[in-house]
């Protein structure tokens, strides 16, 4: 028996199995008037206008429906018959959902619900905006950008863990300062800080916009949400902007040719864990110079030497009176050849150590190719006076010292008595009152330099005290917060010959000095008369002072913890006779700076101290700053 399925296609087609069904003839379309009458009979003469109902002009007539109405054009035709679903072309009923997206009833309901939904909560938007400002990425977790939010949160968590480990396990002060000595590192940090701040601010704005849209805020609420976002962006941008500013200023300072020099490339400082290993002691000349670009004829107002033990940080801080007379110079120097018996050039009471600077600038022929003959000659005089070879120098003008004190926010000091502001050949403009004071740069400078009613040795005491007080005030945290202002003050007013390549080593040395502290050793009349110095004794005294500094423990603070002394005005005595006093009491180069110091003049005539220790056993004063500490000098 043959399988019907195996019959050929042509034979089966001839058999009629696969012939198309007979098409039914469609009824002829009704006339427009008949169709309209059928519609009015079924739906009434007035139709309800639904939102979203397609235009009648665009609707195509259904022949099947019209045919059904044609079969019963009676006004009393059953409406249910007319409302039946139309048939498809093959005669089957069309199965359409009762409510499609294009259905008038469905569109109307959705539109009504959307219009009735209320606005969201402004506090919710504010919460997410503030939270993402504190924890970047947290506000994105409930949006479509949640993956980015998790990435930002992960980066923040890793960064926080790294910083915490650095603070707990490392030495943040030392390592942080070391990083700031490399210009390339500073530039990299500046770019990184700028990028982090930018991303942080952008994600705040994105979070605010996303939640504002989700909460459907309108009108005033929407503007308030934007204001909150703007406030958070500013709060985040300020610290990042400050960081970028500080890093930019610091890297600019490292590239300054006016602040850092080439230095002495002796090869003593080595790169490594301890750059000062085997160096021993270094001596740094510290000069306080007159302000102004034209230094012709100027004199150093303050002369100090810091002799530092590089291993322990113990430092002997020497002060040399500016009216030290007839200083000598090292052998084989042009100055020693000109003045073999000591400096004698300007005349009686004027051949002082601070006048050497002016003499050297008047004789550039003795210093061929030297851009700073005054500095060179002054350095020679200091070296021969103390018997110490200077390794480096740092020079700050008066305005620079004022700016440095202002940059760190002032210095706390218990002023021992009323210190006149002004005096000399001009009027006294006021006083620095005794007691606990916060001295800004202007008053700190006057405290150190006031000459009215004081001799040179009282000024040296105050100078040493204010220098040490500033060193105590300038802790690493204060310095870090004051970098832009410190950089500006340094770049304009400070010059050194410390090479930039050795700056990291000097940062390490500065930290050691801060831990060990300074010990003060001013050259007073009790050490040697300034008018007739004993040079051999001075050298022995300097060596004994260095040995004494190595025995000292952490020196006590010189800021003062007791009540100040007299509240009466300081005794002014007779006004100094010299002319041309500057704003801080500094005399002009042509004047004699010793007329305010009769002790020095008497010594010039050959007076010898009544009791003088021997060179083998110099006497070291254990409390040299006692005269200018609070409680001293009750009579002013």
Secondary structure, DSSP 8 states (H G I E B T S, - for coil): ---GGGS-HHHHHHHTTT-------------HHHHHHHHHHHH-SS----TT---GGG----HHHHHHHHH---TT--HHHHTS--B-TTS-B----SS-TT-HHHHHHHHHHHHH-----HHHHHHHHHHHHHSTTGGGTTSTTHHHHHHHHHHHHHHHHHHHHHHHHS-HHHHHHHHTT-HHHHHHHHHHHHHHHHHHHHHHHHHHHHHHHHTT--HHHHHHHHHHHHHHHHHHHHHHHHHHHHHHHHHHHHT-TTT-------S-S-SSS-TTTTT-EEEEEEEEE--SS--TT---SEEEEEEEETTT--EEEEEE-TT-BS----TTSHHHHH-TTS--SS-TTT-BGGGHHHHHHH-GGGSTT-S-HHHHHHHHHHHHHHT----EEEEEEHHHHHHHHHHTT-EEEEE-S-EEEE-TTS-EEEEE-SEEEEE-HHHHHHHHH--TT--HHHHHHHHHHHHHHHHHH--HHHHHHTHHHHHHHHHHHEEE---GGGHHHHHHHHHHHHHH-EEEEE--TTT--SSS--HHHHHHHHHHHHHHHHH--S---SS--S--S--S-----S----S---TTS---TTS-TTTT-HHHHHHHTT---SS---GGG----TTTTGGGSTTS-TT-
